């Protein structure tokens, strides 16, 4: 058994995965988590690995880059993926969890592990003389932010993230709302609230005229992340933008009426007992009174009971292309690794995956072994190469997607068949990951 110790700052998704990767390699871990001593603007509990903005990890289909990333993680031995599968709730082709159940399970596993020492206090400075993984997340405390900035000698970039409201299922009017997945694919996991043109225009007018929570002065120049835009920002781009975005009606026809809808609001199951549902794509920074008015203007939600209103918060990420190697080790100090959303890997799945790689590599570093650099033919490898690529002129957070993978040599006919091309990319990736997994 190795007596050396690894410090991990942050017990979110990335930090929790990293800790569990390290201990199964015999490394003792000091896991620091500042909650509940110091809370963030978005977290609601003291549990580890808390899902904040949504309960969905995206697709589990291999023809989707996010689905392929999940399979790569499973092959590499992710410790959180089995807990995710134990906590999953119906969500069509997506993989969603009962967020409270999942976080409780992860917290129990970590706190009961004999090699993990949980320390509930804020870390305000980076220890530079011992191996450490900084997985403090996009809501890193101001004191630690300042210390990281001093260490890296690089300016931070900022973007905003917004949280969608959650309502009680029992308050939904099913005389208007109906269950259906888009195009009737799979089981009917989503609740749909249809709108005609007049109802949509009334909703839109309330939305664009509703007061928003005032941003602080230091936040006003920050950027929004495109895949998590507040609904009011989407609406500001044009009257029909929502109808081609989170409220698109295509493939959602109420079988009771057979009518084509003008717009549809979808709700996704948020907990295992199916008592709570979140409004898909409804991240927002509207004042809470306005949120209630807006939600109750949606057909079927006239008497909706809101258990959590949407909030918006500044997310912080480092200038990874100037800071990190593809191994997630810092260029400046080999003792220091970063993982999670603070690196610019946007998304829950991506956070866990980066924690997995950081946990593996920090352990290898401690054990004096060669660090693992995954090739760009894999999704996780492509992500880490993307965020560490020094040629970026304007670095922004990124999700897993096919565009960042190394090209595959196929004929013109296959290049035009997106599904077939993605299947070949997935096959190539899994073959590589399986070979790597056998070695490590």
N, C-alpha and C positions, 0 to 999 in steps of 0.2 A: 504493500500500500504506500502511495506517495504521500509524503508529509507536507508538501508545498501547498500553498493556499492561493486561491483566486478570489479577488474582490469583484463583485458585480454591483453596479449602481443602477437601481431600478428593477422592480419586480413586476413589470408589465409583461406583455406577451413575449417580447424578445428576451428580456432578462430572465424570465421564468424558464423558457426553453434552454437558454444558455446555461443556467445553473444545473438543470437536470442532465444536460449533455456532459458537463464537466464531472459531476459526481459519479456517473457511470463509468468514467475513466479513472476513478480513484482520486480525484482532486477534491480537496476540502474547499468549501465556498463560504465566504462572508457575503450575504445578500442584503444590501441596504435598500430600504423602502421608506420614504419620508411620510407616507400616509400611515396612520391618521394624525400624526403630529403636525403635519402641514399638508393641507388639501390643495387640489388643483381646481381650476374653474369648471372642469368637465366631469371628473370622477364623482361617483355617487356612493361608493362603498370603500371599505378598507381591504377588500380581497385582492389577491394577486391576479394578474392577467385579465383585468377587467376590459370588457368590450364597451366602448364609449359611444361612438357615433351611430352604430348600427349593430345588428346581431348577425350579419351575413359575412361570410368569407368568400362570396362569389361562387363561380361555377365549379363543379366537380367533374365536368366532362373533359375528356382528354383532348377534344378538338378545340378547347379553350386554353390559353396560356396559363391562366390561373389554376385550372384543373390539373394541368400537367405539373405545375409547381407543387401542388399538394401530393401528387404521386411521387415526385422526386424526394420530397421530405419524408414520406413514409418509407421509401427504400433506404434512405440515409439514416433512418432510425429516430425520427422526430418523436419526442416524448409527449408533446401536446396533442398530436394528431389523434391518438387513441382516445384521449379525453374529449376531444371535439366530437368524435363519432359517438361516444357514449352520451353526449349532451345535445345531439342534433335534434332539430324540430323540422316538421315538414316545410319545404320551401321550393318546391318544383325542382328545377335543375340546379338550383343554388345549394350551397352548404351553409345552413344557418344553425345557431345554437340557442339554447336557453342560457342566456348570458349569466344569470345568477348561479345556476347549477354548475356551469363550466368553471366559473371563477372560484366557487367554493371547493370544487374537486381539486383544482390546481393548488389552491392555498393549503389544503389538507395534505396533499402529497409532499409539498415543499417543507412545510413546518414539521412534518413527521420524519423527514429524512435525516439520518444520523450524521451525514457529512455536510449538511447545510445549516449554517448559523445565521438566523434571520435577525437583522438589526433594524429596528423601527426608528430611524432618525435621518435627518437630512444630511447629505454630503455636500459640503460647500467648496471643497477643493479636491483636485484629482491627485491621488497618491501616485508618484512617478517612479518609485523605487520597488514596486511590486506589481505583478500582472493584474490588470484591471480591465473589465469590460464596462464601457459606459453605455447603458441602455435606458437612460433616464427619460426617453420619449420626447414627443413634440411639445410637452408641457413642462420641460425642465425648469427647475426653480431659478429665479433671477440670480441668486448667489452663485450657483453652479454654472449657469450660463456665462456669467462674467469671468469665472475662472477658466472655463473651456476656451473662451474667446482669447484670453491672455495666453493660454498654452499654445493654441493654434496660430495665433497672430494672423487670423483671417476674419474678415467681416462675416456676420451671419446673414442668411437670407430668411425671409419670413413668408408664410402664406397663412390663409385663414381656413379653419375647418368649422363646420357647422353640424349640429346635432338635430335629428328629426324628432318630432313629438311622438309620444306613445299614448294610446287610448285603451280603455277597457272594452273588450269585445261585447260584453252584455249591454253596452250603451249604443250599439250599432243597430240601425233599423233595416232588417233584412227584407222588408217589403220593397225596399229600393236597392239595397246592396245584394250582391250575389257572389258565390264562390266560382272561380275559374282560373286556370293557368292560361297564359296567352296561347292562342291557337288550340286550346284544349289538350295541350301536351301533358302527359302524366296525370297525377292526381290533382284535384282542384285545391291548391294550397293557399291561394291568394284571395282576399276579399276585395271586391271591385265595387266602386261607387260611380255609377254612370252619370254623365251630364249632357243635357241638350245645349244648344247654342246660347239660349238666354241664361241658363244656369251658369254656364262657363263665363259668359261676359260679366255677370254679377260677381262671381268669384274673382275674376281678374281685376275688376275695378276695386274691390275691397283690398286685394293684395297690393296693387301699385300705389294705393293711397294710404296704406297703413304705416304708422310711425315705427321706426326702427330704434333699437338700442344704440345710443350714441357711442361711437368708438373713442377710445382714449387717443390723445394726441400722438403718442408714439406708434399707434397702430394704423393710422390713416393712410400711410403710403404702402401698406403691405399688400401682397398679392393673394388672389383666391386660387385654390387648386381646382382645375377645370372639371375633374370628375366628382367633385363634392361641392358644387356651387350652391349657395343659398337660393331658395326658390324665387325670392324677390329679385335676385341678380339675373336669373334666367329670364324672368318675366320682363325685365327692363330691356331686353334685347329684341323685343317684338311681341305683339299681341298673341301670335300663334306659336311662339317658341315652345311653350309648355306642352302644346298639343303634339309636338314632334319630339318631345323629350320625356320627362317623367310621367306626363299625363296622356301619352299617345293611346288612342282607342283601338288601334289595329289588333285584330285577333281576339278581341274581348266583347263578344256579342251575348247579351243576356238571353239565354234560351227560352225564358218565359215570355219575352216580347219579340225576339228576332230582329230587333231594331239596331241599326248602326248608331253608335254613340258619337257625340261630338268630341268628348274628352272623357277620360276615366282616371280616377284616383285609385291606386292600389294600396292595400295594406298587407303587411307580411307578419306572420306569427313571430312573437318576440320571446315567449317562454314555453316550457314544456307542457304546461297545463292548458295552453292556448287561451288564456284569459286576457292576455295583453297583445296588442298589435301595433306595429309602427307604420307610419305613413311613408311609403317608399318615395325617395327623392325629395322629401319635404324638409330638408335641412333649412334652417331659417334663423334670422337675427331680428325678427319682428318682436315688438313688445308683447308680453304675455297676454294681455287683454285683447290685443289685435289678433294674436294667434287663435285664441278661442273663438272670436267672431269669424275668422276665416275658415277654421275647421268646421264650425257649425253651419256654414253656408254650403257645405258639400252635401249633396243628396245622400241620405242614409246616415249622416253624422250630425243631424240637427240637434240631437241631445247627447252628443259625444262627451264622455267623461275623460278628461285629459289627466293622465297620471304623471307625465313628464313633458314639460314644454321644451321647444327647441332652444338651443343656446349656440353661440358662436364664440370661438376662442382662437387666439393666435397660436399657430404651431411653429415650432422652431426646428430648423435643420441646418447642419453644417455644410460648408462648401467642400463636399467629399472629394471631388476631383483633384483638389489641391492638398487634400489631407490624408486620404486612405489608399492602401493597396487593395487589389481584389480579394485579398485574404481577410479584409476588414481590420487589419493592423495599421496603426498610424505610421506615416512616413517619418515622423519626427522622433518617436520613441517606441521601440519594439515592445515595451511592456504594456502599451495602451492599445485597446481595441474599441471600436464602436459597433453598435448593433441597433436595429429597430428603425423607427421612423425618423429619428434624429439624423440618420445617414442619408435620407432622401429616398428610401424605399417605401413608397406610399402604399398602405393597405395592411389589413390584419394578417393575411396569409404571408405577405412579404416580410412583415415584422417578425413573425415566428421563424420564417426561413432564415433570415439574417441572424437571428439569435442562435439558431442551430449551427450555422457555419462559424459564428464567433465563438460559441462554446467549444466546438471541435478544435478550432485553431488556437484558442488560448490554452487549451489543455495540451495540445501538441507542443506549443511553445514552452510550457512549463516542463514537459517531459523530454524536451530536447529533440523532438522529432520534426521532420519537414512539414511545413504548413500546407494545408490543402487549398489549391487554387483551382476552382471548377472551370471547365472550358465554356466558351460562349455558345456552344451547341446545346447547352442545358439552360433552362430558364433561370435557375438560381445563379449559375455562372454568368449568364448574360446580364442579369441585374447588377451583380457585383462589379463586372467589368464596365458597365454603363456608368455607375455612380463614381467609379474611380478613374474614368477616362479623362486625362489632362487636357484634351482638346476642346472641351466644352467652352463655348463663348457665353452662354447664359444657362447655368444649371438650374433645373427645376425637378421637384419630386416626380417619381415615375412608378406606375404599377407594372406588374408583369404583362407583357404583350409580345406578340409574334415578331414585331418589327425589330426588336433588339437582339434576337437570336442570330447566330451566324447563318448566312444563306445556305440553302441546300441545293445541290446540283440536280435539277430536274428538267425535263423537256418542256417546251412551250405549252403543250396541252395541259400538263399537270399544274404549271404555274398559274393557269387561268382557273383551275378547279381548287378553290380555296380550302374546301373541306379535305380533299385528298392530300393537298400539300401540307396542311396542318397535321394530318395523321402521320405523314412521313417524318415531319419534324419531331413529333411526339415519340415515334418509334426510335429514331436516332438518339434522342435525349435519354430515353429510358435504358437503352442498351449501354450508353456511356455511364449513367448513374449506377446501374447494377454492377458494372465492372469496377467502378471506384469504391462502391460499398463493400465489395468482397475484399478489397485491399485494406480498408480502414476498419 
